[in-house]
Amino acid sequence: MAENLPRKDWQPSTAYGEYILILFNADKGSEVSSRSVLKHLGSQLAAARRIESMFSAQELRMYRDDGAFTVCNCYGVPKRTESLDKSLALFSEFAKVYTIKKYDVSISAPLKLLDCWDDDPIGSGGMEIFKGNENLTCKQLEELKAIFLRLTGLSTPIPFID
């Protein structure tokens, strides 16, 4: 797991006008990816919640008043009852293969993103997510348009294309 750091996502670096952004990613395995662009990067808490949500997505667990869980299939149909200890043991076993990695990203010219839908703007905002970036060159705008212009309105996730 990542080291416990105070809640400071932005830290000034020694270089003028440059910032270090501290990001975390939860992923299977322990190797740090060199291709973390457009991955699930965020705070330590967000990375931990990602592991929990991947576990929860396998089977729906509904907490009961007696301290146990009703485990349901993907349609919400109850399959079995599970004790808290059993659920914790299953989660612990699931989480063993995940690692929360820390990335220190040096940023000298950040690209501002406007969250158009109060969620992940990359898949739904199109070029609207770049409003407020007055310093982009024509070439930079054209590169962004080639990727993001088709992503307007509500959309479903698209596969990442190299």
C-alpha positions in Angstrom: 0.0 0.0 0.0 1.1 3.6 -0.5 2.7 5.6 2.3 0.3 7.7 4.4 0.7 11.3 3.3 -1.0 14.4 4.4 -3.8 15.6 2.1 -1.8 17.7 -0.3 -2.3 16.8 -3.9 -0.2 19.8 -5.2 3.2 20.5 -4.0 5.5 23.2 -5.4 8.7 21.9 -6.8 12.1 23.6 -6.9 11.6 24.7 -10.6 9.8 28.0 -11.2 6.3 27.5 -12.4 6.3 23.8 -12.0 4.2 21.6 -9.7 4.4 18.1 -8.6 1.0 16.3 -8.6 0.8 13.3 -6.3 -1.5 10.7 -7.7 -2.4 7.1 -6.8 -3.6 4.1 -8.8 -5.0 0.8 -7.7 -4.2 -2.0 -10.1 -3.5 -5.7 -10.2 0.1 -6.6 -9.7 2.9 -4.5 -8.2 4.7 -3.1 -11.2 4.4 0.7 -11.8 3.0 1.3 -15.3 4.7 3.7 -17.7 1.4 4.0 -19.5 -0.8 5.4 -16.8 -2.4 8.1 -19.0 -6.2 8.0 -18.8 -6.1 5.3 -16.1 -7.9 5.6 -12.8 -5.6 8.1 -11.0 -6.6 10.0 -7.9 -6.3 10.2 -4.2 -5.3 7.3 -1.9 -8.9 7.0 -0.8 -10.1 6.8 -4.4 -7.6 4.1 -5.1 -8.7 2.1 -2.1 -12.4 2.6 -3.0 -11.6 1.3 -6.5 -10.4 -2.0 -5.1 -13.5 -2.2 -2.9 -15.8 -1.4 -5.9 -14.2 -4.1 -8.0 -14.8 -6.6 -5.3 -18.4 -5.4 -4.8 -19.1 -5.6 -8.5 -18.6 -9.4 -8.5 -21.6 -10.0 -6.2 -24.0 -7.5 -4.6 -23.8 -7.7 -0.8 -26.6 -6.2 1.2 -26.0 -5.6 4.9 -28.6 -7.0 7.2 -29.8 -5.9 10.6 -28.3 -9.1 12.2 -24.8 -8.2 11.1 -24.7 -10.6 8.2 -24.9 -10.0 4.4 -27.3 -11.3 1.8 -25.3 -12.0 -1.3 -27.2 -11.5 -4.6 -26.6 -12.2 -8.2 -26.3 -9.4 -10.8 -30.1 -9.3 -11.0 -30.5 -8.7 -7.2 -31.8 -12.3 -6.6 -30.5 -13.6 -3.2 -28.1 -16.5 -3.5 -26.8 -17.0 0.1 -26.3 -15.4 3.5 -22.7 -14.6 4.5 -21.2 -13.6 7.8 -19.2 -10.4 8.2 -16.1 -12.5 9.0 -16.6 -14.5 5.7 -17.1 -11.3 3.7 -14.0 -9.7 5.2 -12.0 -12.9 4.5 -13.2 -12.9 0.9 -12.3 -9.2 0.4 -8.9 -9.7 2.0 -8.2 -12.5 -0.4 -9.4 -10.5 -3.4 -7.4 -7.4 -2.4 -4.1 -9.3 -2.0 -3.4 -9.1 -5.7 -3.9 -5.3 -5.9 -1.3 -2.7 -5.2 -1.9 1.0 -4.6 0.9 2.8 -6.4 2.1 6.4 -5.9 3.0 8.6 -8.9 4.7 12.0 -8.6 3.8 13.8 -11.8 5.7 16.9 -12.7 3.5 19.5 -14.3 4.8 22.7 -15.8 1.9 23.5 -18.2 -1.3 21.9 -16.8 -4.3 21.4 -19.1 -7.4 22.5 -17.4 -10.4 20.2 -17.7 -14.0 21.3 -17.2 -16.1 18.5 -15.7 -19.2 18.8 -17.9 -21.2 16.0 -16.2 -20.0 15.8 -12.6 -18.3 12.5 -13.3 -15.6 11.4 -15.7 -15.5 14.2 -18.3 -13.2 12.3 -20.8 -16.0 10.2 -22.2 -18.8 12.7 -22.4 -17.7 16.3 -22.7 -16.0 16.4 -26.1 -14.1 19.7 -26.7 -16.2 21.4 -24.0 -13.9 20.0 -21.4 -11.1 22.2 -22.6 -12.9 25.5 -22.2 -10.7 27.9 -20.3 -7.4 26.9 -21.9 -6.7 30.2 -23.7 -3.0 29.5 -24.1 -3.3 26.4 -26.3 -1.6 26.7 -29.7 -3.5 26.0 -32.9 -1.5 22.8 -33.3 -2.4 21.7 -29.7 -6.1 22.4 -30.4 -6.1 20.4 -33.6 -4.5 17.4 -31.7 -7.2 17.6 -29.1 -9.9 17.9 -31.7 -8.7 14.7 -33.4 -9.3 12.8 -30.2 -12.1 14.5 -28.4 -14.4 16.2 -31.0 -16.4 13.0 -31.5 -17.1 12.6 -27.8 -20.0 14.9 -27.3 -23.1 14.3 -25.2 -23.7 11.3 -23.1 -21.7 8.4 -24.3 -20.5 4.9 -23.2 -16.8 4.2 -22.6 -14.7 3.8 -25.7 -11.6 1.6 -25.9 -8.3 3.3 -25.7 -6.6 3.4 -29.1 -2.8 3.8 -29.4 
